Amino acid sequence: MSVWPFGRWRRNGVATERLLMRLPEHADYRAWANLREESAEFLIPWEPAWSADHLTRRAFTARVQWAARVHGQGSAMPLFLIRQSDAVLLGAITLDHIRRGPSQSGTIGYWIGQPYARQGYMREAIQGLVHHAFTVLDLSRIEAACLHENAASRGVLEKSGFKYEGVAQSYLQINGRWRNHVLYANLRPDRRGRTATG
């Protein structure tokens, strides 16, 4: 019996039908660098400008250390998308800016390598991570933002239960320029009304 699209927790990450979403490891460097390099033209228009050392092992080591630190602090879940059938790295998804207290919210960002785009992997990852955020992390709201003209990103968010909320002016620097972004959110169904007060 398939549990997709709902993510289930394993010791080393969140699993869906086809994916294991886990923290990056030092051994992932070559696969990550190759995928980012071969997908550069596909990714660069939608991302912050890459630094000169973006694809170096040193920068990747810092990324692995950061991922372990923020996950340990409970402020983010930076996860690589690993295809379960052959252990191939497909991309990444991050649940970031996890806020507790009255907010109980977080923000997702994601990328996928060009060879694996439009095969349903990112939709599966988003739905699995959102389910994990709602049921295991007890968050109530997951936010996302993308460029207005990024039809693929907008489509995957809408198919994953996110609703359009508006436009944020000069929200992020993308490829060297401040750009407006469209904002989306996914709300936990049982958390839309009043909350109990102590």
N, C-alpha and C positions, 0 to 999 in steps of 0.2 A: 504494500500500500504506500503510495507516494505521499509525502508531506509537503511537497512544493505547493505554493510558494513560501510556506512558512519556514523560517530558519529554526533549526534545533541546535542547542549548544552541545559542542563536544569539548573535550579537554583542551584541544588545540585550536578551537575556533567555532564558527557558526557554519553549519552545513545546510545546504538545500539539495534539491534533487540531483543537480549536476555539478555543484560547486562546493568547495571548502573555502571559506573566508577566514583567513588567519593573519596574524601579525607577520610583517616581513622579517626575514632571517638573512644573516650574512651570506649564506649559500645561494640566495636568490639574485645576487648582484648581476651575474652575466645575463641571465634570462631577462631581468628588468631592463638593463641597459640596452640589450639588443632590441627588445620590443619597443622601447621608447624611441630609439634611434630610427628603426624602420617605420615607425608610425608618426615621425616628427611633423610632416606636412599635414597630416590628418589632425594632430592634437594642438599644434601651436596657435592656430587662430582662436582657440577657445580657452587658453590657459594664460596665467601670468607668465611674463617673459622668463625664459630659461636663463639661468646664470651661466657664466663661461665654464664652470666646472660641474654643470648639472649631471652629466653622465659619468662622472668619475667615481671610482671606488670609494674615495674619501668622502664625497658627498653622500653616497649611498650608506656608508657606515654611520654617518651622522643621522641619516633618516631612520635607520634601524634603531639606533639608541633613543632618538626622540619618540618613536612609536612605542617602545617598551616603557619609557618614562611616563608618557601621557596616559597610556592604558593602565599602568599601575596606579596612577593618581585618580583614575576614574573620570578624566576630563575629555577623553577622546578614545575612539576605537579605529585606528588606521589599519585597514585590512587589505591583503592581497587576494585577488580572485584566482583560485587554483581549480582547474578542471579536474574533477575526481577521476575520470576515466583514464587519464594519462599524465596527471600532475603538471600540466602545462600552465604557465602564468598567462592570464588573459588581460588583466588590468588591475584596478584598485578601487576601493570605496572607503570613505572615511566618515564616521559619525563623530563630529567635532563640536566644540563649544557646548559640551553637555552642562546644562544648568539645572541645579536642584532647587529646593524650596518651592515657592509659589509658581515658578516657571515650569519646571520638569520638562525641559525641552532640549533639543539639539539640532544641529545642522548637518546635512550630508553633502558631500562632494564626491565626484567619481570620474574615472576615465577608463577607456577600454582600447586595447590595441586595434589598429585598423583591420587586421585579418579576422578579428572576432566580432566586429561590429554587426549589428542588425541580425543577430542570431538568437536574441532573447536572453542573452547572458546578463546584461545589465538590469533588465527588468526583474529577472529572478533574484539578482543580488540585492537590489533596492527593496523588493518586497520581503526578502528574508531578513535583511538587517532591520527594517522598520518593525517587523513582527517581533524580532528579538528586543528591540528598543522598548516596545510597548509592554511585552509580557515578562521579560527578564529584568530589564533596567527600570521598569515602571515609569518611563517617560510618557508624556501626554501629547507632545507636539513635536513633529519633525519638520524642519524647514529646508528649503533648497532654493537656489537662484541660478539663473542661466541667462545668456544673451538672448535678446528677443528673436534674433534670426537663427538661433540654433534649434531648428525644427526637430532634430532627432532627440535632443535632450528634453525639450518641452514635451514631445510625444511620449517618451518613456516615463516621465514624471506623471503625466495625466493618466497613462495606462496603469500606473502603480498606485492610484488613489490620491494623488496630490491635486489640490485645487489652487487655481490662480488667485493671487491676492493683490497684485498691483505691480508698480514699477518703483525701483530704488534708483535714484539719480546718482551717477558716478559711483557706483557701488564697489567695483573692484578694478584694479589695473589689469587689463588683459592685453597680452602681446604689446606691452609698452604704452597703453593708453587707458585713461579712465573711461569706463564704459557703464552705461545704464544696464540694469539687469531686471528681468521679470522675476517676481517672487512667488513661490509656491509653498504650501504647507499641507501636511497630512495630520489629522487629529485623531487621537485614540477615541473610538466610538463611544465608550462609556464615560468620557471625561469632558463632555461638552457643557454641562450645566453647573449647578452650584456644588460646592464642596462642603464637607462637614467641617465645622469649626470646633476647636477644643475649648 
